[in-house]
Amino acid sequence: MQPVMNKKEQRLRAGVRIFVYIVIAFPIVMIGNAFPFGGFQFISTAVLCFGFFWVMFRFVDNRSSLQIAGVIPDKTWWVECLVGILIAAVVMAIIYGIQFLSGTIQFLGYSWNAPGNSSWLNPVIIFLIQMMSVGFYEELMSRSYLLPNFKEGFSFGKLEPRKATFLAVIFSSSIFGLAHGLNPNVTIFAILNIVLAGVMLAIPFVITGRLAYSVGLHFGWNFFQGGVFGFRVSGMPIRGTIIQIQQGGEELWTGASFGPEGGLVGTFGIVLVVICTLVLIKKSGIPLQMHSHFTNSYIENEGLSKEKD
């Protein structure tokens, strides 16, 4: 067996593709975020990430369509994205309510009432743009690219695509969690929670074949967590927030200086998001089973894409 090339599929093997993608993608994010564009550097990062993703997906992965990436927007895509945002907003409001009622946070007021904070709206808008961009390009990297490639890489011997997809979700989510390992105030529990969040974000993609829910959930979770309710987002302090709070309570419960994702309240929120998402997907008429993108092999998916073209 050739360790680098897959002669049957006429492309690099999955492990090589994934390695190349990770090695190049992370510096691209760092370069994009370094541009001093007053918040709009995050849009440039998203554009750079999508451009690199497209080159890899089309020419290195040798795919004829972006359908498998789940990023081709139509009416259904936008509806699912909006539903994902609403689910995340409601769950984050519940997390805020639990902490407020348990006395682990103190409400300090609203940003527009803070002395000398007449320009409170500007950082909120910048944070909104940032989280929209992050929600898109992180899902593009962690779900759109890694999931199909891990699935194809693990599909050998007795591991048919369905079983390989389970491993793909675990491995891609683990990379997603470890990528946050250098964030401020990170703990082992916080990393495990973010791995679980990666599974949460992978589930709707695997079921619907569209990245819409994942992008909406990711953006909604981050924005409402930091931009509305004033929590830290994965350890990062947020300047552009509507509600100002003082976090207290035990770290294991609240996540303390890392934010809800670092505590059991975040675990509860992640599980609640999964339940709500599955209920709404089923109500929309989509069966709770893997999409054909994840049950078919690479060659089968390519054959179907060319038939549609």
C-alpha positions as CSV (number, residue, x, y, z in Angstrom):
1,M,0.0,0.0,0.0
2,Q,1.3,3.4,-0.9
3,P,1.6,5.5,2.3
4,V,1.1,8.8,0.6
5,M,-1.0,8.3,-2.5
6,N,-4.3,6.5,-2.9
7,K,-4.0,5.1,-6.4
8,K,-7.6,3.9,-6.5
9,E,-8.9,7.4,-5.7
10,Q,-6.1,9.3,-7.5
11,R,-5.3,11.6,-4.6
12,L,-3.3,11.9,-1.4
13,R,-4.3,9.7,1.5
14,A,-6.6,11.1,4.1
15,G,-3.9,11.3,6.8
16,V,-1.7,13.3,4.5
17,R,-4.5,15.7,3.5
18,I,-5.5,16.3,7.1
19,F,-1.9,16.9,8.2
20,V,-1.4,19.4,5.3
21,Y,-4.7,21.2,6.1
22,I,-4.0,21.6,9.8
23,V,-0.4,22.7,9.4
24,I,-1.4,25.5,6.9
25,A,-4.9,26.4,8.2
26,F,-3.9,27.5,11.7
27,P,-1.2,30.0,10.6
28,I,-3.8,31.4,8.1
29,V,-6.1,32.1,11.0
30,M,-3.3,33.8,13.0
31,I,-2.3,35.9,10.0
32,G,-5.8,37.0,9.2
33,N,-6.5,38.0,12.8
34,A,-3.3,40.0,12.9
35,F,-4.6,42.6,10.4
36,P,-5.5,45.9,12.2
37,F,-9.0,46.4,10.6
38,G,-11.0,47.4,13.6
39,G,-12.9,44.2,13.9
40,F,-13.2,43.5,10.2
41,Q,-10.0,41.5,10.3
42,F,-12.2,38.6,11.3
43,I,-14.1,38.8,8.0
44,S,-10.8,38.8,6.2
45,T,-9.8,35.7,8.2
46,A,-13.1,34.0,7.2
47,V,-12.4,34.8,3.5
48,L,-8.8,33.5,3.7
49,C,-10.0,30.3,5.4
50,F,-12.7,29.7,2.9
51,G,-10.2,30.3,0.0
52,F,-7.7,27.9,1.4
53,F,-10.5,25.4,2.2
54,W,-11.8,25.6,-1.4
55,V,-8.4,25.0,-2.9
56,M,-7.8,21.9,-0.6
57,F,-11.3,20.5,-1.1
58,R,-11.4,21.0,-4.8
59,F,-7.8,20.2,-5.9
60,V,-6.2,18.2,-3.1
61,D,-9.2,16.2,-2.0
62,N,-10.2,16.0,-5.6
63,R,-13.9,16.6,-5.1
64,S,-16.2,17.9,-7.9
65,S,-18.7,19.6,-5.6
66,L,-18.9,21.5,-2.3
67,Q,-22.2,19.7,-1.4
68,I,-20.3,17.3,0.9
69,A,-19.0,20.3,2.8
70,G,-22.5,21.4,3.6
71,V,-21.8,25.1,2.8
72,I,-24.0,25.7,-0.3
73,P,-26.7,28.0,1.1
74,D,-30.4,27.8,0.1
75,K,-33.6,28.7,1.9
76,T,-33.4,25.5,4.1
77,W,-29.8,26.3,5.0
78,W,-30.6,29.8,6.2
79,V,-33.6,28.6,8.2
80,E,-31.6,25.9,9.9
81,C,-28.8,28.4,10.7
82,L,-31.4,30.8,12.3
83,V,-32.9,27.9,14.3
84,G,-29.4,27.1,15.5
85,I,-28.8,30.7,16.7
86,L,-32.2,30.7,18.5
87,I,-31.4,27.3,20.3
88,A,-28.0,28.7,21.5
89,A,-29.6,31.9,22.6
90,V,-32.3,30.2,24.7
91,V,-29.9,27.7,26.2
92,M,-27.4,30.5,27.2
93,A,-30.3,32.5,28.7
94,I,-31.1,29.4,30.8
95,I,-27.4,29.1,31.9
96,Y,-27.5,32.8,32.9
97,G,-30.8,32.3,34.8
98,I,-29.4,29.2,36.7
99,Q,-26.3,31.1,37.7
100,F,-28.3,34.2,38.7
101,L,-30.8,32.3,40.8
102,S,-28.0,30.2,42.4
103,G,-26.2,33.4,43.3
104,T,-23.0,32.5,41.4
105,I,-23.1,35.7,39.3
106,Q,-23.9,39.2,40.3
107,F,-25.8,41.5,37.9
108,L,-23.9,44.8,37.7
109,G,-26.0,46.7,35.2
110,Y,-26.2,47.3,31.4
111,S,-23.3,48.7,29.4
112,W,-25.2,51.8,28.3
113,N,-25.7,52.8,31.9
114,A,-22.0,52.5,32.8
115,P,-20.3,55.9,33.5
116,G,-18.3,57.2,30.5
117,N,-19.4,54.3,28.3
118,S,-21.3,56.3,25.6
119,S,-19.7,54.2,22.8
120,W,-20.8,50.9,24.3
121,L,-22.4,49.8,21.1
122,N,-19.2,49.8,19.0
123,P,-17.5,46.9,20.8
124,V,-20.7,44.9,20.8
125,I,-21.0,45.3,17.0
126,I,-17.3,44.4,16.6
127,F,-17.8,41.3,18.7
128,L,-20.9,40.4,16.7
129,I,-18.9,40.5,13.5
130,Q,-16.1,38.5,15.1
131,M,-18.3,35.7,16.3
132,M,-20.1,35.5,13.0
133,S,-16.8,35.0,11.3
134,V,-15.4,32.6,13.9
135,G,-18.6,30.6,13.8
136,F,-18.2,30.1,10.1
137,Y,-14.5,29.5,9.7
138,E,-14.1,27.3,12.7
139,E,-17.0,25.1,11.5
140,L,-15.5,25.1,8.1
141,M,-12.2,23.9,9.5
142,S,-13.4,21.5,12.2
143,R,-16.5,20.0,10.6
144,S,-16.6,20.7,6.9
145,Y,-13.1,19.6,6.2
146,L,-12.0,17.3,9.0
147,L,-15.2,15.2,9.3
148,P,-15.4,13.9,5.7
149,N,-11.7,13.3,5.5
150,F,-11.5,11.5,8.8
151,K,-14.5,9.4,7.8
152,E,-12.8,8.4,4.5
153,G,-9.5,7.8,6.2
154,F,-11.0,5.4,8.8
155,S,-13.1,3.6,6.1
156,F,-11.0,0.5,5.6
157,G,-11.3,-3.2,6.4
158,K,-14.4,-3.9,8.6
159,L,-14.8,-0.2,9.3
160,E,-17.5,0.8,6.8
161,P,-18.4,4.6,6.5
162,R,-21.0,4.6,9.2
163,K,-18.6,3.3,11.9
164,A,-15.9,5.4,10.5
165,T,-18.1,8.5,11.0
166,F,-18.3,7.9,14.7
167,L,-14.5,7.8,14.9
168,A,-14.3,10.9,12.7
169,V,-16.6,12.8,15.1
170,I,-14.4,11.8,18.1
171,F,-11.1,12.7,16.4
172,S,-12.3,16.0,14.8
173,S,-13.9,17.1,18.1
174,S,-10.7,16.2,20.0
175,I,-8.7,18.4,17.7
176,F,-11.3,21.1,18.2
177,G,-10.9,20.8,22.0
178,L,-7.1,20.7,21.9
179,A,-7.0,23.8,19.7
180,H,-8.4,25.7,22.7
181,G,-5.7,24.4,25.0
182,L,-3.7,27.6,25.0
183,N,-6.6,29.8,25.9
184,P,-6.4,31.9,29.1
185,N,-7.5,30.1,32.3
186,V,-8.0,26.8,30.5
187,T,-8.4,23.6,32.5
188,I,-8.6,19.9,31.7
189,F,-12.3,20.0,32.4
190,A,-12.7,23.0,30.0
191,I,-10.9,21.1,27.2
192,L,-13.2,18.1,27.8
193,N,-16.2,20.3,27.6
194,I,-15.1,21.8,24.3
195,V,-14.5,18.3,22.9
196,L,-18.1,17.6,23.9
197,A,-19.1,20.9,22.2
198,G,-17.4,19.6,19.1
199,V,-19.6,16.5,19.2
200,M,-22.6,18.8,19.7
201,L,-21.7,20.8,16.6
202,A,-20.9,17.7,14.5
203,I,-24.3,15.9,15.2
204,P,-26.5,18.2,13.0
205,F,-24.0,18.2,10.2
206,V,-23.8,14.4,10.1
207,I,-27.6,14.1,10.1
208,T,-28.6,16.9,7.7
209,G,-25.5,17.0,5.5
210,R,-25.6,20.8,5.9
211,L,-23.3,23.0,8.1
212,A,-26.2,25.4,8.8
213,Y,-27.1,24.2,12.3
214,S,-23.5,24.0,13.3
215,V,-22.6,27.5,12.2
216,G,-25.8,28.9,13.9
217,L,-25.2,27.1,17.1
218,H,-21.5,28.1,17.2
219,F,-22.1,31.7,16.5
220,G,-25.2,31.9,18.8
221,W,-23.4,30.2,21.7
222,N,-20.4,32.5,21.6
223,F,-22.2,35.8,20.9
224,F,-24.9,35.4,23.5
225,Q,-22.5,34.0,26.0
226,G,-20.1,36.9,25.8
227,G,-21.8,39.7,23.8
228,V,-25.1,39.6,25.6
229,F,-24.8,37.9,29.0
230,G,-21.3,39.0,29.8
231,F,-19.6,35.7,30.4
232,R,-16.0,35.0,29.3
233,V,-15.9,33.0,26.1
234,S,-13.5,30.1,26.2
235,G,-11.4,32.0,28.7
236,M,-11.4,35.3,26.7
237,P,-12.6,38.4,28.5
238,I,-15.2,40.3,26.4
239,R,-15.2,44.1,26.1
240,G,-18.3,44.3,23.9
241,T,-21.1,43.0,26.2
242,I,-24.6,44.2,26.9
243,I,-25.0,42.9,30.4
244,Q,-22.3,43.4,32.9
245,I,-21.8,40.7,35.6
246,Q,-19.4,39.6,38.3
247,Q,-18.7,35.9,38.2
248,G,-18.4,33.9,41.4
249,G,-19.1,30.4,42.5
250,E,-17.1,27.2,42.4
251,E,-15.0,26.7,39.3
252,L,-16.2,23.1,38.7
253,W,-19.8,24.4,38.6
254,T,-19.5,27.8,36.9
255,G,-16.3,27.5,34.9
256,A,-15.2,30.7,36.8
257,S,-12.6,32.7,34.8
258,F,-12.9,30.4,31.7
259,G,-16.6,31.0,31.4
260,P,-19.5,28.4,31.4
261,E,-17.7,26.1,29.1
262,G,-15.2,25.4,31.9
263,G,-17.9,24.1,34.3
264,L,-20.7,21.6,34.8
265,V,-23.2,24.3,33.9
266,G,-21.6,24.4,30.5
267,T,-21.9,20.6,30.2
268,F,-25.6,20.9,31.0
269,G,-26.0,23.5,28.3
270,I,-24.2,21.4,25.7
271,V,-26.4,18.4,26.4
272,L,-29.5,20.6,26.3
273,V,-28.5,22.0,22.9
274,V,-28.1,18.5,21.5
275,I,-31.6,17.5,22.8
276,C,-33.2,20.7,21.4
277,T,-31.4,20.3,18.1
278,L,-32.4,16.7,17.6
279,V,-36.1,17.4,18.5
280,L,-36.3,20.3,16.0
281,I,-34.5,18.3,13.3
282,K,-37.0,15.5,13.7
283,K,-40.0,17.9,13.7
284,S,-38.7,19.3,10.4
285,G,-39.2,15.9,8.9
286,I,-35.6,14.8,8.6
287,P,-35.0,11.3,10.0
288,L,-32.4,11.1,12.8
289,Q,-29.9,9.0,10.9
290,M,-26.7,9.7,9.1
291,H,-26.9,11.7,5.8
292,S,-25.8,9.8,2.7
293,H,-22.6,11.9,2.6
294,F,-21.5,9.9,5.6
295,T,-22.8,6.5,4.7
296,N,-21.3,6.5,1.2
297,S,-17.7,6.1,0.3
298,Y,-15.7,8.8,-1.5
299,I,-16.2,7.1,-4.8
300,E,-20.0,6.7,-4.3
301,N,-20.4,10.4,-3.3
302,E,-18.4,11.5,-6.3
303,G,-20.5,9.4,-8.6
304,L,-23.7,11.0,-7.2
305,S,-22.2,14.5,-7.5
306,K,-21.4,13.9,-11.2
307,E,-24.9,12.5,-11.9
308,K,-26.4,15.7,-10.5
309,D,-24.1,17.9,-12.6
